[in-house]
Amino acid sequence: MASVKDFSVEEKLVNLLRLQKIDSKLDEIQVLKGELPMEVSDLEDEILGLTSRQTRIEEEINGISEFIESKKIIIKESGDLIAKYEKQSDNVKNNREFEAINKEVEMQQLEVKLAEKHIRDANEELSEKIKALEIAKKQVAVKDGVLNHKKGELEKIIADTEKEETALNKVSADARGHIDERLIYSYDRIRKSYRNGLAVVPVERDACGGCFNSIPPQRQSEIRLHKKIIVCENCGRILVDADLNDTVEAK
């Protein structure tokens, strides 16, 4: 196979035009996918964040529940001590012992009241956390539904276009192998400059097929000769004549 430098200008133009038509078909596939890949990625990130929040709330609920159980244990232990002290009060020998037992009973009663207050406060917090958990679960479920729908759409498009996209990528790589690096660099730079990705355009109705700026007759004659690479003075796109554009296919 001849090296790239051995290709004539006309052959280079043909290869550039062929590459453009291939890449335009690949662009059409990306347009068909639209924002779906980005939407799927964003939804996955959002669900990850919501799931982390749900897990955090569940851990907080478990912590509050354990706190409540610990306070219930304190109430039971204090109740047992109060019963013990009250039984001991039946056998006191003097006022000093009686007062000491009463003081212990009062202290345990205070422990019970404090624990009961802690339980009430914790139950209020627990109720709020349970509501927050239900909201988080619903949000995750809604986002999961949207994600599954978007994934389904994307997977269908991929399934419908995968074979064509793979084939186009292969012929695109082959076409690039027949164009020198300098031209490829210019081609890619121009493509990135325009949303429609058109770097090689035909002259149509005496105007650039990219920016529609008028092309002088003399310039059009030079373009038809295929003796040199000519770009639009207005937009910088590579220009080819309509006849060449009609004969080159994305194969």
Phi and psi restraints in degrees (value plus and minus 20) as a CYANA .aco file:
   2 ALA   PHI     -87.3   -47.3
   2 ALA   PSI     128.9   168.9
   3 SER   PHI     -94.4   -54.4
   3 SER   PSI     144.0   184.0
   4 VAL   PHI     -78.0   -38.0
   4 VAL   PSI     -58.8   -18.8
   5 LYS   PHI     -85.9   -45.9
   5 LYS   PSI     -36.1     3.9
   6 ASP   PHI    -105.5   -65.5
   6 ASP   PSI     -29.3    10.7
   7 PHE   PHI     -93.7   -53.7
   7 PHE   PSI     122.1   162.1
   8 SER   PHI     -94.2   -54.2
   8 SER   PSI     148.4   188.4
   9 VAL   PHI     -80.2   -40.2
   9 VAL   PSI     -61.8   -21.8
  10 GLU   PHI     -81.5   -41.5
  10 GLU   PSI     -62.4   -22.4
  11 GLU   PHI     -85.3   -45.3
  11 GLU   PSI     -58.0   -18.0
  12 LYS   PHI     -84.3   -44.3
  12 LYS   PSI     -60.9   -20.9
  13 LEU   PHI     -83.9   -43.9
  13 LEU   PSI     -60.7   -20.7
  14 VAL   PHI     -81.7   -41.7
  14 VAL   PSI     -65.2   -25.2
  15 ASN   PHI     -86.3   -46.3
  15 ASN   PSI     -58.7   -18.7
  16 LEU   PHI     -85.2   -45.2
  16 LEU   PSI     -63.6   -23.6
  17 LEU   PHI     -86.3   -46.3
  17 LEU   PSI     -61.1   -21.1
  18 ARG   PHI     -81.6   -41.6
  18 ARG   PSI     -64.7   -24.7
  19 LEU   PHI     -81.8   -41.8
  19 LEU   PSI     -61.2   -21.2
  20 GLN   PHI     -81.7   -41.7
  20 GLN   PSI     -63.4   -23.4
  21 LYS   PHI     -88.0   -48.0
  21 LYS   PSI     -56.0   -16.0
  22 ILE   PHI     -85.1   -45.1
  22 ILE   PSI     -69.1   -29.1
  23 ASP   PHI     -84.9   -44.9
  23 ASP   PSI     -52.0   -12.0
  24 SER   PHI     -86.3   -46.3
  24 SER   PSI     -56.6   -16.6
  25 LYS   PHI     -87.6   -47.6
  25 LYS   PSI     -58.6   -18.6
  26 LEU   PHI     -84.8   -44.8
  26 LEU   PSI     -57.5   -17.5
  27 ASP   PHI     -82.5   -42.5
  27 ASP   PSI     -58.3   -18.3
  28 GLU   PHI     -82.9   -42.9
  28 GLU   PSI     -57.0   -17.0
  29 ILE   PHI     -86.1   -46.1
  29 ILE   PSI     -60.7   -20.7
  30 GLN   PHI     -85.6   -45.6
  30 GLN   PSI     -56.9   -16.9
  31 VAL   PHI     -84.6   -44.6
  31 VAL   PSI     -58.2   -18.2
  32 LEU   PHI     -82.4   -42.4
  32 LEU   PSI     -59.3   -19.3
  33 LYS   PHI     -89.7   -49.7
  33 LYS   PSI     -48.5    -8.5
  34 GLY   PHI      40.1    80.1
  34 GLY   PSI    -157.6  -117.6
  35 GLU   PHI    -109.7   -69.7
  35 GLU   PSI     -15.0    25.0
  36 LEU   PHI     -76.5   -36.5
  36 LEU   PSI     -66.6   -26.6
  37 PRO   PHI     -78.4   -38.4
  37 PRO   PSI     -62.7   -22.7
  38 MET   PHI     -88.4   -48.4
  38 MET   PSI     -60.9   -20.9
  39 GLU   PHI     -82.8   -42.8
  39 GLU   PSI     -61.6   -21.6
  40 VAL   PHI     -82.7   -42.7
  40 VAL   PSI     -65.0   -25.0
  41 SER   PHI     -82.7   -42.7
  41 SER   PSI     -63.9   -23.9
  42 ASP   PHI     -84.1   -44.1
  42 ASP   PSI     -61.4   -21.4
  43 LEU   PHI     -84.8   -44.8
  43 LEU   PSI     -60.4   -20.4
  44 GLU   PHI     -81.9   -41.9
  44 GLU   PSI     -61.7   -21.7
  45 ASP   PHI     -85.5   -45.5
  45 ASP   PSI     -61.9   -21.9
  46 GLU   PHI     -84.4   -44.4
  46 GLU   PSI     -63.2   -23.2
  47 ILE   PHI     -84.7   -44.7
  47 ILE   PSI     -58.0   -18.0
  48 LEU   PHI     -80.1   -40.1
  48 LEU   PSI     -63.3   -23.3
  49 GLY   PHI     -85.7   -45.7
  49 GLY   PSI     -63.8   -23.8
  50 LEU   PHI     -85.7   -45.7
  50 LEU   PSI     -58.3   -18.3
  51 THR   PHI     -86.1   -46.1
  51 THR   PSI     -59.4   -19.4
  52 SER   PHI     -83.2   -43.2
  52 SER   PSI     -60.4   -20.4
  53 ARG   PHI     -84.6   -44.6
  53 ARG   PSI     -62.8   -22.8
  54 GLN   PHI     -80.2   -40.2
  54 GLN   PSI     -64.5   -24.5
  55 THR   PHI     -82.3   -42.3
  55 THR   PSI     -61.5   -21.5
  56 ARG   PHI     -83.3   -43.3
  56 ARG   PSI     -62.0   -22.0
  57 ILE   PHI     -85.1   -45.1
  57 ILE   PSI     -61.1   -21.1
  58 GLU   PHI     -81.3   -41.3
  58 GLU   PSI     -60.3   -20.3
  59 GLU   PHI     -85.8   -45.8
  59 GLU   PSI     -58.5   -18.5
  60 GLU   PHI     -85.7   -45.7
  60 GLU   PSI     -60.3   -20.3
  61 ILE   PHI     -82.1   -42.1
  61 ILE   PSI     -64.1   -24.1
  62 ASN   PHI     -81.6   -41.6
  62 ASN   PSI     -60.2   -20.2
  63 GLY   PHI     -84.5   -44.5
  63 GLY   PSI     -62.9   -22.9
  64 ILE   PHI     -85.4   -45.4
  64 ILE   PSI     -62.2   -22.2
  65 SER   PHI     -81.6   -41.6
  65 SER   PSI     -62.0   -22.0
  66 GLU   PHI     -84.8   -44.8
  66 GLU   PSI     -58.2   -18.2
  67 PHE   PHI     -82.5   -42.5
  67 PHE   PSI     -64.3   -24.3
  68 ILE   PHI     -82.2   -42.2
  68 ILE   PSI     -63.8   -23.8
  69 GLU   PHI     -82.6   -42.6
  69 GLU   PSI     -57.9   -17.9
  70 SER   PHI     -85.3   -45.3
  70 SER   PSI     -56.2   -16.2
  71 LYS   PHI     -91.0   -51.0
  71 LYS   PSI     -53.9   -13.9
  72 LYS   PHI     -84.7   -44.7
  72 LYS   PSI     -57.6   -17.6
  73 ILE   PHI     -83.7   -43.7
  73 ILE   PSI     -61.7   -21.7
  74 ILE   PHI     -80.9   -40.9
  74 ILE   PSI     -63.6   -23.6
  75 ILE   PHI     -80.9   -40.9
  75 ILE   PSI     -63.3   -23.3
  76 LYS   PHI     -84.8   -44.8
  76 LYS   PSI     -64.9   -24.9
  77 GLU   PHI     -83.1   -43.1
  77 GLU   PSI     -61.0   -21.0
  78 SER   PHI     -85.3   -45.3
  78 SER   PSI     -59.8   -19.8
  79 GLY   PHI     -81.9   -41.9
  79 GLY   PSI     -61.2   -21.2
  80 ASP   PHI     -83.5   -43.5
  80 ASP   PSI     -61.4   -21.4
  81 LEU   PHI     -86.7   -46.7
  81 LEU   PSI     -60.7   -20.7
  82 ILE   PHI     -80.8   -40.8
  82 ILE   PSI     -64.0   -24.0
  83 ALA   PHI     -82.6   -42.6
  83 ALA   PSI     -58.7   -18.7
  84 LYS   PHI     -85.3   -45.3
  84 LYS   PSI     -65.4   -25.4
  85 TYR   PHI     -86.9   -46.9
  85 TYR   PSI     -58.3   -18.3
  86 GLU   PHI     -84.4   -44.4
  86 GLU   PSI     -55.2   -15.2
  87 LYS   PHI     -89.0   -49.0
  87 LYS   PSI     -57.7   -17.7
  88 GLN   PHI     -86.8   -46.8
  88 GLN   PSI     -49.7    -9.7
  89 SER   PHI     -85.1   -45.1
  89 SER   PSI     -40.1    -0.1
  90 ASP   PHI     -92.8   -52.8
  90 ASP   PSI     -36.3     3.7
  91 ASN   PHI    -137.6   -97.6
  91 ASN   PSI      -1.5    38.5
  92 VAL   PHI     -88.9   -48.9
  92 VAL   PSI     130.6   170.6
  93 LYS   PHI    -124.5   -84.5
  93 LYS   PSI     -38.2     1.8
  94 ASN   PHI    -173.6  -133.6
  94 ASN   PSI     151.4   191.4
  95 ASN   PHI     -83.4   -43.4
  95 ASN   PSI     -53.0   -13.0
  96 ARG   PHI     -81.9   -41.9
  96 ARG   PSI     -66.4   -26.4
  97 GLU   PHI     -84.7   -44.7
  97 GLU   PSI     -59.7   -19.7
  98 PHE   PHI     -81.4   -41.4
  98 PHE   PSI     -64.6   -24.6
  99 GLU   PHI     -85.8   -45.8
  99 GLU   PSI     -58.6   -18.6
 100 ALA   PHI     -83.8   -43.8
 100 ALA   PSI     -62.6   -22.6
 101 ILE   PHI     -86.5   -46.5
 101 ILE   PSI     -62.3   -22.3
 102 ASN   PHI     -79.6   -39.6
 102 ASN   PSI     -59.0   -19.0
 103 LYS   PHI     -83.4   -43.4
 103 LYS   PSI     -61.6   -21.6
 104 GLU   PHI     -84.9   -44.9
 104 GLU   PSI     -60.1   -20.1
 105 VAL   PHI     -82.6   -42.6
 105 VAL   PSI     -65.1   -25.1
 106 GLU   PHI     -81.3   -41.3
 106 GLU   PSI     -61.9   -21.9
 107 MET   PHI     -81.7   -41.7
 107 MET   PSI     -62.2   -22.2
 108 GLN   PHI     -88.9   -48.9
 108 GLN   PSI     -55.5   -15.5
 109 GLN   PHI     -84.4   -44.4
 109 GLN   PSI     -58.4   -18.4
 110 LEU   PHI     -84.5   -44.5
 110 LEU   PSI     -60.1   -20.1
 111 GLU   PHI     -80.1   -40.1
 111 GLU   PSI     -61.0   -21.0
 112 VAL   PHI     -83.9   -43.9
 112 VAL   PSI     -67.3   -27.3
 113 LYS   PHI     -82.1   -42.1
 113 LYS   PSI     -62.5   -22.5
 114 LEU   PHI     -84.1   -44.1
 114 LEU   PSI     -62.7   -22.7
 115 ALA   PHI     -84.3   -44.3
 115 ALA   PSI     -60.4   -20.4
 116 GLU   PHI     -83.3   -43.3
 116 GLU   PSI     -59.3   -19.3
 117 LYS   PHI     -83.5   -43.5
 117 LYS   PSI     -63.8   -23.8
 118 HIS   PHI     -80.7   -40.7
 118 HIS   PSI     -58.9   -18.9
 119 ILE   PHI     -86.8   -46.8
 119 ILE   PSI     -62.4   -22.4
 120 ARG   PHI     -81.0   -41.0
 120 ARG   PSI     -67.2   -27.2
 121 ASP   PHI     -82.0   -42.0
 121 ASP   PSI     -61.7   -21.7
 122 ALA   PHI     -86.9   -46.9
 122 ALA   PSI     -57.5   -17.5
 123 ASN   PHI     -85.2   -45.2
 123 ASN   PSI     -56.9   -16.9
 124 GLU   PHI     -83.7   -43.7
 124 GLU   PSI     -65.4   -25.4
 125 GLU   PHI     -84.5   -44.5
 125 GLU   PSI     -59.9   -19.9
 126 LEU   PHI     -81.4   -41.4
 126 LEU   PSI     -61.5   -21.5
 127 SER   PHI     -80.7   -40.7
 127 SER   PSI     -62.1   -22.1
 128 GLU   PHI     -86.2   -46.2
 128 GLU   PSI     -60.1   -20.1
 129 LYS   PHI     -86.4   -46.4
 129 LYS   PSI     -57.5   -17.5
 130 ILE   PHI     -85.3   -45.3
 130 ILE   PSI     -60.5   -20.5
 131 LYS   PHI     -82.4   -42.4
 131 LYS   PSI     -64.3   -24.3
 132 ALA   PHI     -82.5   -42.5
 132 ALA   PSI     -56.6   -16.6
 133 LEU   PHI     -86.3   -46.3
 133 LEU   PSI     -61.6   -21.6
 134 GLU   PHI     -83.0   -43.0
 134 GLU   PSI     -61.2   -21.2
 135 ILE   PHI     -82.7   -42.7
 135 ILE   PSI     -64.8   -24.8
 136 ALA   PHI     -82.3   -42.3
 136 ALA   PSI     -61.3   -21.3
 137 LYS   PHI     -83.9   -43.9
 137 LYS   PSI     -61.5   -21.5
 138 LYS   PHI     -84.7   -44.7
 138 LYS   PSI     -60.9   -20.9
 139 GLN   PHI     -82.3   -42.3
 139 GLN   PSI     -63.7   -23.7
 140 VAL   PHI     -83.4   -43.4
 140 VAL   PSI     -62.6   -22.6
 141 ALA   PHI     -83.3   -43.3
 141 ALA   PSI     -62.7   -22.7
 142 VAL   PHI     -83.6   -43.6
 142 VAL   PSI     -68.3   -28.3
 143 LYS   PHI     -84.5   -44.5
 143 LYS   PSI     -56.5   -16.5
 144 ASP   PHI     -81.5   -41.5
 144 ASP   PSI     -61.3   -21.3
 145 GLY   PHI     -82.8   -42.8
 145 GLY   PSI     -64.8   -24.8
 146 VAL   PHI     -84.1   -44.1
 146 VAL   PSI     -63.5   -23.5
 147 LEU   PHI     -81.0   -41.0
 147 LEU   PSI     -66.0   -26.0
 148 ASN   PHI     -81.5   -41.5
 148 ASN   PSI     -58.3   -18.3
 149 HIS   PHI     -85.2   -45.2
 149 HIS   PSI     -66.1   -26.1
 150 LYS   PHI     -84.4   -44.4
 150 LYS   PSI     -61.5   -21.5
 151 LYS   PHI     -82.8   -42.8
 151 LYS   PSI     -60.2   -20.2
 152 GLY   PHI     -81.2   -41.2
 152 GLY   PSI     -64.3   -24.3
 153 GLU   PHI     -81.7   -41.7
 153 GLU   PSI     -66.9   -26.9
 154 LEU   PHI     -84.5   -44.5
 154 LEU   PSI     -64.2   -24.2
 155 GLU   PHI     -82.4   -42.4
 155 GLU   PSI     -56.1   -16.1
 156 LYS   PHI     -86.2   -46.2
 156 LYS   PSI     -63.7   -23.7
 157 ILE   PHI     -83.3   -43.3
 157 ILE   PSI     -63.7   -23.7
 158 ILE   PHI     -81.9   -41.9
 158 ILE   PSI     -63.9   -23.9
 159 ALA   PHI     -82.3   -42.3
 159 ALA   PSI     -58.8   -18.8
 160 ASP   PHI     -93.3   -53.3
 160 ASP   PSI     -48.3    -8.3
 161 THR   PHI    -133.4   -93.4
 161 THR   PSI     -27.6    12.4
 162 GLU   PHI     -78.1   -38.1
 162 GLU   PSI     -65.8   -25.8
 163 LYS   PHI     -82.4   -42.4
 163 LYS   PSI     -66.2   -26.2
 164 GLU   PHI     -85.5   -45.5
 164 GLU   PSI     -62.0   -22.0
 165 GLU   PHI     -84.0   -44.0
 165 GLU   PSI     -62.0   -22.0
 166 THR   PHI     -81.7   -41.7
 166 THR   PSI     -64.4   -24.4
 167 ALA   PHI     -84.5   -44.5
 167 ALA   PSI     -62.1   -22.1
 168 LEU   PHI     -86.0   -46.0
 168 LEU   PSI     -59.9   -19.9
 169 ASN   PHI     -82.7   -42.7
 169 ASN   PSI     -56.0   -16.0
 170 LYS   PHI     -87.2   -47.2
 170 LYS   PSI     -66.1   -26.1
 171 VAL   PHI     -93.6   -53.6
 171 VAL   PSI     -46.4    -6.4
 172 SER   PHI     -85.1   -45.1
 172 SER   PSI     -65.0   -25.0
 173 ALA   PHI     -83.0   -43.0
 173 ALA   PSI     -58.9   -18.9
 174 ASP   PHI     -85.1   -45.1
 174 ASP   PSI     -62.5   -22.5
 175 ALA   PHI     -83.5   -43.5
 175 ALA   PSI     -59.2   -19.2
 176 ARG   PHI     -83.9   -43.9
 176 ARG   PSI     -50.1   -10.1
 177 GLY   PHI     -89.3   -49.3
 177 GLY   PSI     -32.0     8.0
 178 HIS   PHI    -126.0   -86.0
 178 HIS   PSI      -5.8    34.2
 179 ILE   PHI    -148.6  -108.6
 179 ILE   PSI     115.8   155.8
 180 ASP   PHI     -88.6   -48.6
 180 ASP   PSI     137.3   177.3
 181 GLU   PHI     -78.7   -38.7
 181 GLU   PSI     -56.6   -16.6
 182 ARG   PHI     -83.0   -43.0
 182 ARG   PSI     -64.3   -24.3
 183 LEU   PHI     -88.3   -48.3
 183 LEU   PSI     -59.4   -19.4
 184 ILE   PHI     -81.5   -41.5
 184 ILE   PSI     -62.7   -22.7
 185 TYR   PHI     -80.1   -40.1
 185 TYR   PSI     -66.7   -26.7
 186 SER   PHI     -84.4   -44.4
 186 SER   PSI     -62.1   -22.1
 187 TYR   PHI     -79.8   -39.8
 187 TYR   PSI     -69.6   -29.6
 188 ASP   PHI     -84.8   -44.8
 188 ASP   PSI     -58.6   -18.6
 189 ARG   PHI     -83.2   -43.2
 189 ARG   PSI     -63.7   -23.7
 190 ILE   PHI     -86.2   -46.2
 190 ILE   PSI     -62.7   -22.7
 191 ARG   PHI     -78.3   -38.3
 191 ARG   PSI     -62.2   -22.2
 192 LYS   PHI     -89.8   -49.8
 192 LYS   PSI     -39.0     1.0
 193 SER   PHI     -99.5   -59.5
 193 SER   PSI     -36.4     3.6
 194 TYR   PHI    -147.5  -107.5
 194 TYR   PSI     117.8   157.8
 195 ARG   PHI     -81.5   -41.5
 195 ARG   PSI     -52.0   -12.0
 196 ASN   PHI    -103.5   -63.5
 196 ASN   PSI     -22.4    17.6
 197 GLY   PHI      48.6    88.6
 197 GLY   PSI      -2.5    37.5
 198 LEU   PHI    -109.3   -69.3
 198 LEU   PSI      95.2   135.2
 199 ALA   PHI    -128.4   -88.4
 199 ALA   PSI     -46.9    -6.9
 200 VAL   PHI    -139.7   -99.7
 200 VAL   PSI     100.3   140.3
 201 VAL   PHI    -153.9  -113.9
 201 VAL   PSI     131.7   171.7
 202 PRO   PHI    -105.0   -65.0
 202 PRO   PSI     140.0   180.0
 203 VAL   PHI    -105.7   -65.7
 203 VAL   PSI      99.2   139.2
 204 GLU   PHI    -146.2  -106.2
 204 GLU   PSI     108.1   148.1
 205 ARG   PHI      31.7    71.7
 205 ARG   PSI      27.4    67.4
 206 ASP   PHI      42.3    82.3
 206 ASP   PSI       4.8    44.8
 207 ALA   PHI    -160.3  -120.3
 207 ALA   PSI     137.9   177.9
 208 CYS   PHI     -83.9   -43.9
 208 CYS   PSI     112.0   152.0
 209 GLY   PHI     -93.0   -53.0
 209 GLY   PSI     -24.0    16.0
 210 GLY   PHI    -121.4   -81.4
 210 GLY   PSI     -73.3   -33.3
 211 CYS   PHI    -127.4   -87.4
 211 CYS   PSI     -27.6    12.4
 212 PHE   PHI      46.8    86.8
 212 PHE   PSI      -0.1    39.9
 213 ASN   PHI     -95.1   -55.1
 213 ASN   PSI     121.4   161.4
 214 SER   PHI     -83.9   -43.9
 214 SER   PSI     117.4   157.4
 215 ILE   PHI    -130.6   -90.6
 215 ILE   PSI     102.2   142.2
 216 PRO   PHI     -79.5   -39.5
 216 PRO   PSI     128.8   168.8
 217 PRO   PHI     -73.2   -33.2
 217 PRO   PSI     -62.6   -22.6
 218 GLN   PHI     -81.6   -41.6
 218 GLN   PSI     -59.7   -19.7
 219 ARG   PHI     -86.4   -46.4
 219 ARG   PSI     -57.2   -17.2
 220 GLN   PHI     -86.6   -46.6
 220 GLN   PSI     -56.6   -16.6
 221 SER   PHI     -83.2   -43.2
 221 SER   PSI     -62.0   -22.0
 222 GLU   PHI     -83.5   -43.5
 222 GLU   PSI     -58.7   -18.7
 223 ILE   PHI     -84.2   -44.2
 223 ILE   PSI     -60.3   -20.3
 224 ARG   PHI     -89.6   -49.6
 224 ARG   PSI     -41.7    -1.7
 225 LEU   PHI     -95.0   -55.0
 225 LEU   PSI     -42.8    -2.8
 226 HIS   PHI      38.0    78.0
 226 HIS   PSI      16.9    56.9
 227 LYS   PHI    -114.7   -74.7
 227 LYS   PSI     -40.0     0.0
 228 LYS   PHI    -175.5  -135.5
 228 LYS   PSI     140.2   180.2
 229 ILE   PHI     -97.2   -57.2
 229 ILE   PSI     100.9   140.9
 230 ILE   PHI    -137.6   -97.6
 230 ILE   PSI     112.8   152.8
 231 VAL   PHI    -133.2   -93.2
 231 VAL   PSI     135.9   175.9
 232 CYS   PHI     -87.5   -47.5
 232 CYS   PSI     109.1   149.1
 233 GLU   PHI     -89.0   -49.0
 233 GLU   PSI     -37.0     3.0
 234 ASN   PHI    -111.6   -71.6
 234 ASN   PSI     -69.0   -29.0
 235 CYS   PHI    -130.2   -90.2
 235 CYS   PSI     -32.8     7.2
 236 GLY   PHI      64.2   104.2
 236 GLY   PSI     -16.5    23.5
 237 ARG   PHI     -93.7   -53.7
 237 ARG   PSI     132.9   172.9
 238 ILE   PHI     -98.1   -58.1
 238 ILE   PSI     111.3   151.3
 239 LEU   PHI    -123.5   -83.5
 239 LEU   PSI     119.4   159.4
 240 VAL   PHI    -152.1  -112.1
 240 VAL   PSI     138.8   178.8
 241 ASP   PHI     -99.5   -59.5
 241 ASP   PSI     139.1   179.1
 242 ALA   PHI     -82.5   -42.5
 242 ALA   PSI     -56.3   -16.3
 243 ASP   PHI     -82.4   -42.4
 243 ASP   PSI     -65.2   -25.2
 244 LEU   PHI     -84.6   -44.6
 244 LEU   PSI     -61.3   -21.3
 245 ASN   PHI     -79.8   -39.8
 245 ASN   PSI     -56.6   -16.6
 246 ASP   PHI     -95.8   -55.8
 246 ASP   PSI     -45.6    -5.6
 247 THR   PHI    -109.0   -69.0
 247 THR   PSI     -44.4    -4.4
 248 VAL   PHI    -107.2   -67.2
 248 VAL   PSI     110.1   150.1
 249 GLU   PHI    -137.2   -97.2
 249 GLU   PSI     137.3   177.3
 250 ALA   PHI    -102.4   -62.4
 250 ALA   PSI      51.1    91.1
